[in-house]
Amino acid sequence: MIAPIIRVGLADDQPLFRAGIAMVINSQPDLRVMWEASDGSEAIALIEREPVDIVLMDLEMPRMGGIEAIHEASSAFDRARAHPAHPPLPRFIVLTTFDLDDKTFEAIDAGASGFLLKSTEPEFLLAAIRTVHSGNAVLAPSATANLVRRFASPRHVDRDEALTLLTPREKDLFDLVAAGLSNSEIASSLHLSEATVKTHVSRILGKLELRDRVQLVIFAYHNGLV
């Protein structure tokens, strides 16, 4: 059975950088760059005209940067999602030259499911696209410790109050996801199948009104739940 093609949009104001990224992505049989944009406003128009699964979004671009573009795309999707034929919102992976500036955290809050430096190795970029497409989130390795420190305090909610909607099994999974374990690691730890773990994680995110695993980790550390 042939795996479906993961459609990718690329938004960056540097043509040479876009060309290099597109070459790397298009070298893979399951990935394809469907369009390129030079700024955020052009990316929004292309998302509407030619839907994709993943958008690699630069943070710093003329006219409209990546954060504003993610906000605009999300708002447009919220207005149109009542229409049954409207395509789903793509997942966003932000790209930046700078490591962990404030705009990176703003992008995650805006709706990005991944954060990568432009110095990322090609193999890591390809893996990140596939990982985010599968419903998980990706952070550049250097981001994790800083993210934890940034959101570790203050504590805003009581643990029992925050997790009251979760079953005992879901609470166990919540702790493991917040600790950074992958689905396969959680499955091994709790003697479950990966499919069961994925189902539980989806339910946890839905009950806590969180978008993805990045938001879950932020939520957990921000509220002192781990």
C-alpha positions as a Python dict, from the first residue, in 0.01 Angstrom:
ca = {
    (1, 'M'): (0, 0, 0),
    (2, 'I'): (142, 337, -106),
    (3, 'A'): (157, 594, 175),
    (4, 'P'): (-28, 921, 104),
    (5, 'I'): (182, 1219, 8),
    (6, 'I'): (232, 1476, 284),
    (7, 'R'): (168, 1813, 121),
    (8, 'V'): (397, 2092, 241),
    (9, 'G'): (380, 2469, 206),
    (10, 'L'): (694, 2677, 254),
    (11, 'A'): (691, 3042, 366),
    (12, 'D'): (1023, 3226, 381),
    (13, 'D'): (1148, 3552, 232),
    (14, 'Q'): (1484, 3407, 122),
    (15, 'P'): (1453, 3241, -223),
    (16, 'L'): (1781, 3052, -190),
    (17, 'F'): (1681, 2908, 147),
    (18, 'R'): (1341, 2806, 9),
    (19, 'A'): (1505, 2636, -287),
    (20, 'G'): (1733, 2434, -59),
    (21, 'I'): (1452, 2326, 173),
    (22, 'A'): (1228, 2236, -122),
    (23, 'M'): (1504, 2023, -271),
    (24, 'V'): (1547, 1830, 54),
    (25, 'I'): (1173, 1775, 98),
    (26, 'N'): (1104, 1679, -263),
    (27, 'S'): (1380, 1418, -249),
    (28, 'Q'): (1148, 1207, -30),
    (29, 'P'): (884, 982, -189),
    (30, 'D'): (621, 1069, 75),
    (31, 'L'): (676, 1448, 88),
    (32, 'R'): (609, 1720, -165),
    (33, 'V'): (634, 2100, -158),
    (34, 'M'): (310, 2224, -311),
    (35, 'W'): (383, 2595, -301),
    (36, 'E'): (627, 2859, -179),
    (37, 'A'): (546, 3201, -30),
    (38, 'S'): (771, 3498, 35),
    (39, 'D'): (570, 3637, 328),
    (40, 'G'): (285, 3555, 563),
    (41, 'S'): (6, 3720, 366),
    (42, 'E'): (100, 3527, 54),
    (43, 'A'): (108, 3207, 260),
    (44, 'I'): (-246, 3269, 390),
    (45, 'A'): (-376, 3317, 37),
    (46, 'L'): (-206, 2998, -78),
    (47, 'I'): (-341, 2798, 217),
    (48, 'E'): (-691, 2895, 107),
    (49, 'R'): (-626, 2830, -262),
    (50, 'E'): (-418, 2512, -236),
    (51, 'P'): (-460, 2335, 101),
    (52, 'V'): (-158, 2156, 246),
    (53, 'D'): (-95, 1936, 550),
    (54, 'I'): (211, 2116, 689),
    (55, 'V'): (338, 2472, 656),
    (56, 'L'): (700, 2555, 733),
    (57, 'M'): (674, 2916, 846),
    (58, 'D'): (960, 3160, 892),
    (59, 'L'): (908, 3399, 1184),
    (60, 'E'): (1071, 3708, 1035),
    (61, 'M'): (927, 3811, 696),
    (62, 'P'): (832, 4144, 535),
    (63, 'R'): (470, 4266, 527),
    (64, 'M'): (348, 3985, 753),
    (65, 'G'): (559, 3764, 978),
    (66, 'G'): (499, 3405, 1077),
    (67, 'I'): (318, 3467, 1406),
    (68, 'E'): (61, 3700, 1252),
    (69, 'A'): (16, 3460, 961),
    (70, 'I'): (-57, 3167, 1194),
    (71, 'H'): (-308, 3380, 1385),
    (72, 'E'): (-476, 3493, 1062),
    (73, 'A'): (-491, 3141, 920),
    (74, 'S'): (-638, 3005, 1245),
    (75, 'S'): (-899, 3282, 1258),
    (76, 'A'): (-999, 3223, 896),
    (77, 'F'): (-1033, 2852, 968),
    (78, 'D'): (-1251, 2918, 1275),
    (79, 'R'): (-1484, 3132, 1062),
    (80, 'A'): (-1509, 2875, 783),
    (81, 'R'): (-1499, 2539, 958),
    (82, 'A'): (-1877, 2522, 988),
    (83, 'H'): (-1879, 2460, 615),
    (84, 'P'): (-1848, 2082, 563),
    (85, 'A'): (-1633, 2117, 251),
    (86, 'H'): (-1377, 2344, 412),
    (87, 'P'): (-1032, 2178, 431),
    (88, 'P'): (-870, 2133, 773),
    (89, 'L'): (-620, 2386, 904),
    (90, 'P'): (-262, 2279, 828),
    (91, 'R'): (-17, 2221, 1109),
    (92, 'F'): (259, 2481, 1139),
    (93, 'I'): (628, 2430, 1203),
    (94, 'V'): (808, 2758, 1266),
    (95, 'L'): (1163, 2812, 1145),
    (96, 'T'): (1395, 3071, 1294),
    (97, 'T'): (1759, 3170, 1285),
    (98, 'F'): (1752, 3267, 1652),
    (99, 'D'): (1734, 3018, 1936),
    (100, 'L'): (1444, 3068, 2177),
    (101, 'D'): (1361, 3434, 2143),
    (102, 'D'): (1023, 3554, 2271),
    (103, 'K'): (866, 3525, 1926),
    (104, 'T'): (925, 3151, 1932),
    (105, 'F'): (704, 3116, 2241),
    (106, 'E'): (448, 3350, 2084),
    (107, 'A'): (440, 3124, 1779),
    (108, 'I'): (375, 2816, 1993),
    (109, 'D'): (94, 3002, 2171),
    (110, 'A'): (-44, 3109, 1831),
    (111, 'G'): (-80, 2751, 1718),
    (112, 'A'): (253, 2620, 1593),
    (113, 'S'): (306, 2246, 1646),
    (114, 'G'): (681, 2259, 1594),
    (115, 'F'): (983, 2482, 1637),
    (116, 'L'): (1307, 2429, 1446),
    (117, 'L'): (1621, 2631, 1394),
    (118, 'K'): (1727, 2696, 1036),
    (119, 'S'): (2054, 2524, 1123),
    (120, 'T'): (1863, 2197, 1180),
    (121, 'E'): (2004, 1891, 1005),
    (122, 'P'): (1800, 1788, 696),
    (123, 'E'): (1722, 1446, 846),
    (124, 'F'): (1575, 1610, 1158),
    (125, 'L'): (1362, 1843, 945),
    (126, 'L'): (1219, 1552, 746),
    (127, 'A'): (1147, 1357, 1064),
    (128, 'A'): (982, 1665, 1218),
    (129, 'I'): (746, 1705, 922),
    (130, 'R'): (636, 1343, 948),
    (131, 'T'): (604, 1364, 1327),
    (132, 'V'): (388, 1677, 1322),
    (133, 'H'): (177, 1533, 1041),
    (134, 'S'): (108, 1227, 1258),
    (135, 'G'): (-42, 1454, 1525),
    (136, 'N'): (253, 1501, 1756),
    (137, 'A'): (466, 1807, 1821),
    (138, 'V'): (837, 1875, 1772),
    (139, 'L'): (1075, 2113, 1944),
    (140, 'A'): (1437, 2175, 1857),
    (141, 'P'): (1644, 1986, 2119),
    (142, 'S'): (1783, 2310, 2258),
    (143, 'A'): (1430, 2436, 2330),
    (144, 'T'): (1316, 2179, 2582),
    (145, 'A'): (1505, 2291, 2893),
    (146, 'N'): (1433, 2659, 2826),
    (147, 'L'): (1067, 2584, 2769),
    (148, 'V'): (1048, 2404, 3102),
    (149, 'R'): (1223, 2688, 3285),
    (150, 'R'): (1002, 2949, 3124),
    (151, 'F'): (675, 2782, 3218),
    (152, 'A'): (768, 2603, 3540),
    (153, 'S'): (612, 2875, 3756),
    (154, 'P'): (397, 3026, 3885),
    (155, 'R'): (148, 2758, 3982),
    (156, 'H'): (-203, 2862, 3890),
    (157, 'V'): (-429, 2563, 3951),
    (158, 'D'): (-462, 2274, 4189),
    (159, 'R'): (-355, 1942, 4038),
    (160, 'D'): (-676, 1758, 4137),
    (161, 'E'): (-891, 2042, 4006),
    (162, 'A'): (-705, 2059, 3674),
    (163, 'L'): (-718, 1685, 3611),
    (164, 'T'): (-1063, 1612, 3751),
    (165, 'L'): (-1198, 1531, 3405),
    (166, 'L'): (-940, 1260, 3345),
    (167, 'T'): (-976, 893, 3432),
    (168, 'P'): (-702, 734, 3647),
    (169, 'R'): (-548, 579, 3334),
    (170, 'E'): (-556, 914, 3154),
    (171, 'K'): (-384, 1078, 3451),
    (172, 'D'): (-106, 821, 3423),
    (173, 'L'): (-65, 901, 3055),
    (174, 'F'): (-80, 1275, 3122),
    (175, 'D'): (221, 1248, 3353),
    (176, 'L'): (420, 1048, 3100),
    (177, 'V'): (339, 1281, 2808),
    (178, 'A'): (430, 1582, 3023),
    (179, 'A'): (761, 1412, 3104),
    (180, 'G'): (838, 1399, 2733),
    (181, 'L'): (787, 1029, 2660),
    (182, 'S'): (688, 923, 2309),
    (183, 'N'): (383, 707, 2234),
    (184, 'S'): (599, 399, 2192),
    (185, 'E'): (776, 464, 2526),
    (186, 'I'): (442, 514, 2701),
    (187, 'A'): (304, 198, 2542),
    (188, 'S'): (602, 1, 2668),
    (189, 'S'): (581, 152, 3015),
    (190, 'L'): (208, 88, 3062),
    (191, 'H'): (189, -233, 2857),
    (192, 'L'): (-51, -84, 2604),
    (193, 'S'): (-58, -76, 2227),
    (194, 'E'): (56, 243, 2055),
    (195, 'A'): (-292, 280, 1903),
    (196, 'T'): (-446, 274, 2251),
    (197, 'V'): (-196, 531, 2375),
    (198, 'K'): (-272, 758, 2079),
    (199, 'T'): (-645, 733, 2152),
    (200, 'H'): (-594, 816, 2520),
    (201, 'V'): (-370, 1114, 2437),
    (202, 'S'): (-631, 1250, 2194),
    (203, 'R'): (-898, 1224, 2463),
    (204, 'I'): (-675, 1397, 2718),
    (205, 'L'): (-609, 1685, 2480),
    (206, 'G'): (-980, 1716, 2407),
    (207, 'K'): (-1085, 1713, 2773),
    (208, 'L'): (-824, 1975, 2870),
    (209, 'E'): (-890, 2181, 2554),
    (210, 'L'): (-526, 2160, 2450),
    (211, 'R'): (-413, 2160, 2088),
    (212, 'D'): (-118, 1921, 2099),
    (213, 'R'): (160, 1775, 2314),
    (214, 'V'): (354, 2104, 2322),
    (215, 'Q'): (58, 2278, 2483),
    (216, 'L'): (17, 1985, 2723),
    (217, 'V'): (379, 2017, 2840),
    (218, 'I'): (342, 2394, 2878),
    (219, 'F'): (12, 2348, 3064),
    (220, 'A'): (166, 2089, 3298),
    (221, 'Y'): (474, 2291, 3390),
    (222, 'H'): (294, 2624, 3401),
    (223, 'N'): (50, 2482, 3658),
    (224, 'G'): (296, 2272, 3856),
    (225, 'L'): (135, 1942, 3755),
    (226, 'V'): (466, 1757, 3714),
}
